[in-house]
Amino acid sequence: MAETHAPATVPFEERMPRPPMVLNNRSMSWITNLIAGIPEQKTPLWWYITIAITGSFAGFGVLCILYLLFTGVGVWGNNIPVGWAWDITNFVFWIGIGHAGTLISAILYLCRQKWRTSINRAAEAMTLFAVICAAIYPGIHVGRVWMVWFMAPVPNPNWIWPNFRSPLLWDVFAVSTYFTVSVLFWFLGLVPDLATMRDRARSKVGKFCYGLLALGWRGGNRQWRHYEMAYLILAGLSTPLVLSVHSTVSFDFATSLIPGWHTTIFPPYFVAGAIFGGFAMVLTLMLPARSIYKLHDVFTWNHIDVMCKIILLTGSIVGYAYTMELFVAFYGANPFERFAFINRYFGPYWWAAWSMFTCNVVIPQLFWIRAFRRNLITVFFVCMCVNAGMWYERFVIIAVSLTRDFLPSSWGMYYPTWVDVMTFVGTFGIFTTFFLIFIRFFPMIAMSEVKTVLPAADPHYHPPTIGGTESMKEAHV
Amino acid sequence: MKRVFSHPPKESSGKHYWRGSEELAKTPEFQQWLQREFPAGAAELETDAVSRRNFMRLMGGSMALAGIGLSGCRRPESYIVPYTKSVEWLIPGKAVLYTTSMPTRSGGLPLIATTFEGRPTKLEGNPLVPSSNGGTDTFAQAAILNLYDPDRAKTVLEEGKPSSADKLEAYLKKVQGDLQQNQGAGFALLLDYQQSPTRDRFLTAFKQRYPQAEIYFDDPLVAGQYEQAVETLFGTDVVLRPAFDQASVILSLDCDFLGIEQTVDGVKAFSARRRAHGSAKDMNRLYSVDNRFTLTGGMADHRLRCAASQIPAFALALAGKLAAATNDRVLAAMVSQVKQGAGGFDDVWLAECANDLVVHKGQSLVLLGSRYPAWVQGLVFAMNNAVSALGSTLRILHRTEFKGGSLQDLAAKAKSGAVKRLFILAGNPAYSAPVDLSWAESVQQKVPEVLRLGYYEDETTAGTKWHVPEAHFLESWGDQRAPDGTYLPVQPMILPLFGGWSQLDLLAKLLSLTAGADAVRDTFKSVAGSGDFEEAWTAFLRQGCVKDSAFRVASASFNTDRIPTLLQGAVLPGPVNPSAIEIVFPADYKVDDGRYTNNAWLQELPDPITKLTWDNAVQISKATAKALQVAEGDLVEISVGERRLIAAILVAPGQADFSLSLSLGYGRSAVGKVGHGTGFNAYLLRSSDGPYFATGATIKKVQPGGYKLIRTQLHHSMEGRALIREGTAQEYESNPAFAKKVWMDKDIEPNISLYSHPPLNAPNQWGMVVDLNTCIGCSACVVACQAENNIPIVGKDQVEHGREMHWIRIDRYFSSADGDINNPHLEEDPEMVVEPVMCQHCENAPCETVCPVNATVHSEDGLNVMAYNRCIGTRYCSNNCPFKVRRFNFFNYNDRPVLDKIENGLPGFQGKQQLYLGPFGQWGMEEISKLQKNPNVTVRSRGVMEKCTYCVQRIETAKISQRIKAGVKGDLTIPTDSIKSACQQACPAEAIVFGDIKDPESQVAKLRNLPQNYHLLEYLNIQTRTSYLARLRNPNLKMPGAAKIGHINTIHEPVEERIGPATRVEPEGGNA
């Protein structure tokens, strides 16, 4: 291409041009106008319609929860032997989704993956909402909700402390820590953008609210220096949490002795699965937002491509874990263990296990092909499959393992009730409602961070001249 | 206005002391420090009298806070009735025990009633009675719930309208006058079979005084055939009782002597010969021939499936073999006299079984179901005679009994119009009488005046002139003879709750005699013998029996001359086939003949064989179901002649082909809340000529899958897992520890614990051993546990959801009878094994580590204890329990109606239990039901986990009394074997033994040391405190297929080869 005009020393970019983060040579002000413009514009009609739908689902879900609280856990289909069914399945499902956000914000930040800037804000928000949905379940699934505070290490006259050996207690600590750090991380990242919103706000209410939330941000050097240090520290704090939360959640099962639960492979397998499911959910939410708000220049095909690759990688890890579980069951020569896995794939719930395997392992293999990674329909399809598949995975591990354990006399089936279903639908309602509120009132892309990956933010940057190389042109167009 | 106190308030006069130079200096800093250190008001509160202003302020504040925090609001305490009139020895909160007994058709069941402040809460067997070991059956355990049944008859009804006891007495006076006038003409009494000397005395007096009056007896399960055979062949006043302690070889021809036809002493004697503690040489051998799995069939070493109508033919074929082997001429003559049946029985089976009976001559016993025709009964007596059983294993005893007519006699007489007054003092003939009598329409209607003494207002109540509420046996005086003849008292524990009358009360009124204790005392005079009467009477009540009052051996002998008369009516029914199906009507294991249909504990008790709850069903073999193209849950119409019934199908392993079983007692039309809408009425198919089975039935499918049958156990195969370990008696002799290292437990590595476990250092260490070799699976322990531990019922709907609350369950597995897994008949003709499973009290309990709130923890004496108040109901413990013995209160089963259905509800609610109505449903337990609760056990609320506690309340009671005995520094070790758990106490087979495993003298420690002792899932290193003694079978090696009997668990196929197809085919409710 450029061989004829090549200078003696070829710059790195020329040999292997990096795809730009923001397309079409957009300026800083363009980005501010685009992103800050979304909350500033008049509320579109579709937003009202959508939030009416999701809000009513959320409302009905809350009614279901109230019904459960006033009546008893029996309104669900849980039974003996299946003490945990959709409740913990959904808990783990939502917690898993909550993993992508912090991974993108923290781990990718530490790894200097600059492409994260376009998606981290929305992903983090999604994390928070997913964790909220997740946290509902452990709270309401217990028999005596009004005594849930027994889980907290509160000094009491009986001197009974929580049982620190119980993984369920570790869960409480892990999830609450994760949520706290995630909220701080998300909010810290929002502060400069909220200041932008404050400065641009025209209404008094907007000015006051954004002003309050912006914590007096002025954009001074000192503030930026502190901000970045704080951001780095929080990223450092979050990184182990990404790995620990789902590991801890997996301990609920791994430390028990039920065949199908009692597995040492669970922590890494659950973490990979969580990232897998989380990325799929980020794409599920962001692809429509990208189309609606025309974010194509900021949230580019390259971003989608990279995320698809991560889905492919983590999906393959999950597939490896499934296979390894089967191998260990075979090789471990424990008849109970073997039975659990034969029952998983050929027992009465075979359809759930095969749906899981197909959705999580087989279908993501489409992403080996570049064309599928760069096609909205296939990407969205695969993500929806992964969302469903990851739910099935939790159901298969949690409920199906319980249906048939050691003593065949106590085997039993599990069937969900309408309350089970509607509570789950309700959490989707809550999740999407929160997300709609988020995109309506907050900058959904981190403006200040995106600006740092613009070529213009590079002090050594030289805009392409007319006599620039072909490759440079190609790369920037 | 706020008063500011300075410190000190003002300069004092006199000598002045100071704290430091700062004070002298009076600097503002010092003043400030003082203010901070001694804040305003503090001095006043501590030292000064309360000022008016402060008093008002504090009171006002308290009142306001009380209003805000509602801390001052509490429920008004009501119904506090001081226990002013106390019995001298009564200590509130401490149980008082009384002896009594429960009348049954086979005789009185000796009992001890536990009462708290005058209300009986629990019934237990009376071990002071020589024939009893303190065991009971399910019915005795559940009888206490009948006492507190909210649906029982509560008022005297005249023409269906509430009346009064005074009016009834006036009526009885009039009846008595009439009786005296006409010598009792036109008067009939209908009674049940009971062994009550006082009642017999009353009846004798009645007959003497009113000779024209007629007395009839009825019980749906007594066909009169057996009694007729006994009377013909042995004479009157004779009773034959099997002596299981003498019997080495027992053949049961459809005689469920461990189930329906059991007596508790019989089970005790049988299991004593079954037990193998060290040696199995004395173990008896049981052959069973029956059409369905019974408890007896499940215990059998050799079981043969045989249609009930073919049992006579089988008996005849066997008699032939026996006659040939023993050269018994009587038997041979009998065999030749009856036309031989089609045969088709396994000849080797017959021959070897007969051989075994002959070889053990004098120690063998043949039993036949009591409802078979008299000639077959006679044949079986002759068989017993041939093997010298009469007088040795079948004892001939002298028993006098008041005799009367049958229900058929009464019906005939009533139809002729000869009965003007009928007093029905027992039973429910309008429901249970054979249909050909058409009792309700043409018998009861024909009698102008019917008085009914009934515990419930039921089918028979309709159209009666008087309905008198019957008193429970715990509310009335009486007496009973135990099945072995021992004289027992029936003592009232409480005044009749609803003014009920007993049979004796009513009879006494007609005879102008005194009922109650005096009547029994009068009878007792003839039993007491010489000596001080009062002393004997007190001893009788205290002990609950008169020692050495059992029936004496009768002088009567087998009268062969009368055989021909007996054989005259001998007919052999034709063979069964798809177009001539037979249907058998056994009594139900749960509700008997229908008298317990309104007992919720029994309704929810899983049937010991089918594990069906809240219903009965038409049991059918797999092959027959296939041939007739019906499946489980299908509604079918069964036609026997003109009679028709629509009922649900249940595919039952072990059922004979083309032989259906439908137990009696269900499908009641007038019954309380509990029994309403349960099961199908088998009486509608039963006629006088076929009291036990009907032949020539046809089946038509009405509605496929039209009925929900709810079972508590859905999977019937052990899946090759060594859960119940079984061997043979021969194997036990050569390798007594055969059960120790089996399957997963074969090579357990020694475990090194990462945790330091809390020490188990209490003086007693509790444990339990269950002897699978004697456990017959009768389920008395399940009901006993329910009664003792205030376990609620949950209703059919909740059982369907897998939420039954029983703390102990009896796992029942079917296994390949011949050990061949590829046998196509595996599901049709399996062996049956049972295993009671309750909390195993693991020392390394998996439930304890996972509970986040420390609600389930370990005690120093080795109990896995539950703190209900701490439990928040995460259900993690249940998930992690490998035995799944923990039970969760998914709803508030105690305070919500579990039986009422939602009539008109939203879709998803309709037809469901009211439990789902949450705060909109009814609230609160019936007042009368509260009386039954054991005050020493918490009634659990919604949302908490519960499970077997090893009856911790009994342990604690023992601990307290030991503490009192031992004083401050004494030894707190509870004496050896002084506590029994409720299940142990109820077990007639003594299969459950609880006690201190640390005490080498205790029974449980000795059993634990037996070589056949094993722990469930030992490889998990959970260190269970409950262990099991392996099951033994005692096969006759010459019998067909004997080589494989008792070997199910030593041949363990690789599990994956077995599970694949089996699970895929039957996701739910099937049999594998």
Interface residues (C-beta under 8 A of the other chain):
Chain A: Y67 F70 T71 G72 V73 G74 V75 G77 N78 N79 I80 P81 V82 G83 W84 H141 V142 G143 R144 V145 M147 V148 F150 M151 I160 W161 P162 N163 R165 S166 P167 L168 L169 V172 D252 T255 S256 L257 I258 N334 P335 F336 R338 F339 I342 N343 F346 G347 P348 W350 L402 D405 F406 L407 P408 S409 S410 W411 G412 M413 T417 W418
Chain B: Q713 L714 H715 H716 S717 M718 E719 G720 R721 L723 W743 M744 Q798 H801 G802 R803 R809 D811 R812 Y813 E835 V837 P846 T849 V850 C851 P852 V853 N854 R870 C871 I872 G873 T874 R875 Y876 S878 N879 N880 P882 F883 K884 R886 R887 F888 N889 F890 F891 N892 G908 L915 Y916 L917 G918 P919 S941 R942 G943 V944 M945 L1017 L1020 P1054 V1055 E1056 I1059 G1060 T1063 R1064 P1067 E1068
